[in-house]
Amino acid sequence: MLFRRRTLEKRMPSYDLAVVGAGILGLAHAYAAAKRGKSVVVIDRDAQANGASVRNFGFVTVTGQGAGDCWTMARRAREVWAETAGRAGIEIVQRGMVLASRFEESEAVIDAFLGTEMGEGCTRLTAEAAQDHIACLRADAARASLYSPHEIRVESRTAIPLLARFLEEQHGVRFLRNTAVTAVESPRIETARGVIEAEAVVVCPGDDFTGLFAERIAAYNVTRCKLQMLRVQPVKPVTLKTAVMSDLGLGRYLGYADLPEAAPLKQRLDTELKAERENGIHLIVTQSADGSLVVGDSHHYAATPDPFASDDVDALMLGEFDRVLDLPGRVVTERWLGTYASAPDRWRFTDKPSDSVRIVIVTAGCGASTAFGIGEETINDLFGSVA
Ligand SMILES: Cc1cc2nc3c(=O)[nH]c(=O)nc-3n(C[C@H](O)[C@H](O)[C@H](O)COP(=O)(O)OP(=O)(O)OC[C@H]3O[C@@H](n4cnc5c(N)ncnc54)[C@H](O)[C@@H]3O)c2cc1C
């Protein structure tokens, strides 16, 4: 894919849409445009996706997303994932979610959630019923459980490359890798390796705030969130039919935590799980095709987060894991860090530097769950809605 600057400038390749960033948000925009027959180029500075989009759980979550826009986008994105995964050769490794709760105060939150429109299709389970989904679930961690059928789980580190290949091979999307975009003055896009022309440009830079449109992005008071993640291998084979969460999830995911009924629970969590709450820990456990478990996560905020993974934070996450799942002898086989964009007062923004340029950033930990919905919205805005 190497091309010389002079050659590119002479030919000035032209597209309907150029997308900067080949994470899930960039790919979602490319897909929405390609489905409408637009010619699309995706440009990324890395050789392969290496940002938040391949470091996450691959947990496409509907239930628990903030009420309103986020939940609506997640529902649409989940539909697109479900209809696209098979075509792109992406395996859906798990479906659904069991949120197991052990605190009395959680019951009120689960019941209140079930009474909202977001609770549609979800049910409350006894410990026994929850163990039908998760055999290794501790009964005393599942005094009441919320079951949701809506979630799907993909293996992000393979799903994102497969999605890019699908776009390239079946939708004719062109990918320029190892290519940093240095300026966007639509229709000219300057890259470190030459100039490209496109009728419209969507910039999806993830948490790179100081490159393109730095001043416009800074106006949203963005910062970064650093997360620690683990891969855990059970000693004996075990099947988790769904993803697993715990009371800490009820205190953090806004679809639950914003309910008035969550106040007593959050108070109790702040006292009894003080260190976990201070480190932004909530338990999510998903399972990979090889039986290993992806376990996380923690949340620490800084403009430039340090690159060090704390053993104390891992111990807190594993402590919660062991309180919820009975898997003696489990072994940690992998540890990694991820970062994503964060803003104090919004979960996403779309900025419009001009009629033909959009900057799109998800500023919370839900881009895998919402990107396909956002991509369609932006493409409709740029090229007009389809009837
Ligand atoms: C550990 C972890 C767990 C998470 N868990 C979940 C979860 O369970 N569910 C969920 O929905 N979300 C989750 N998220 C959040 C989700 O992963 C992100 O919201 C999403 O991946 C953001 O996608 P993106 O495409 O915007 O960013 P990225 O994946 O970071 O991609 C941005 C891309 O832009 C490129 N780029 C930037 N600037 C330039 C430039 N000037 N020129 C060329 N290329 C450029 C970068 O190289 C990069 O490839 C998690 C995130 C992390 C880190």
The ligand as a Gaussian input file, in Angstrom:
#p B3LYP/6-31G(d) Opt

LIG

0 1
 C      -10.358000      -1.312000      28.212000
 C      -11.566000      -0.773000      27.523000
 C      -12.799000      -1.365000      27.725000
 C      -13.934000      -0.895000      27.073000
 N      -15.115000      -1.552000      27.207000
 C      -16.160000      -1.222000      26.410000
 C      -17.348000      -1.984000      26.414000
 O      -17.492000      -2.944000      27.148000
 N      -18.366000      -1.612000      25.607000
 C      -18.266000      -0.522000      24.790000
 O      -19.210000      -0.216000      24.080000
 N      -17.140000       0.223000      24.758000
 C      -16.101000      -0.103000      25.546000
 N      -14.961000       0.661000      25.532000
 C      -14.947000       1.919000      24.767000
 C      -14.727000       1.698000      23.282000
 O      -13.691000       0.779000      23.084000
 C      -14.393000       3.053000      22.634000
 O      -15.457000       3.970000      22.898000
 C      -14.244000       2.929000      21.125000
 O      -13.376000       1.874000      20.793000
 C      -13.715000       4.226000      20.521000
 O      -13.534000       3.977000      19.140000
 P      -12.781000       5.015000      18.216000
 O      -12.813000       4.451000      16.847000
 O      -13.352000       6.369000      18.446000
 O      -11.301000       5.110000      18.815000
 P       -9.961000       4.178000      18.591000
 O      -10.290000       2.738000      18.617000
 O       -9.007000       4.702000      19.596000
 O       -9.508000       4.554000      17.133000
 C       -9.028000       5.830000      16.772000
 C       -8.098000       5.659000      15.586000
 O       -7.795000       6.940000      15.030000
 C       -6.451000       6.915000      14.574000
 N       -6.008000       8.315000      14.439000
 C       -6.134000       9.305000      15.354000
 N       -5.647000      10.469000      14.851000
 C       -5.195000      10.188000      13.589000
 C       -4.577000      10.952000      12.560000
 N       -4.327000      12.278000      12.695000
 N       -4.228000      10.348000      11.391000
 C       -4.473000       9.019000      11.213000
 N       -5.048000       8.234000      12.154000
 C       -5.420000       8.805000      13.327000
 C       -5.728000       6.111000      15.639000
 O       -4.518000       5.566000      15.129000
 C       -6.767000       5.030000      15.968000
 O       -6.570000       3.847000      15.206000
 C      -13.817000       0.234000      26.214000
 C      -12.587000       0.846000      26.015000
 C      -11.465000       0.346000      26.656000
 C      -10.140000       1.016000      26.411000

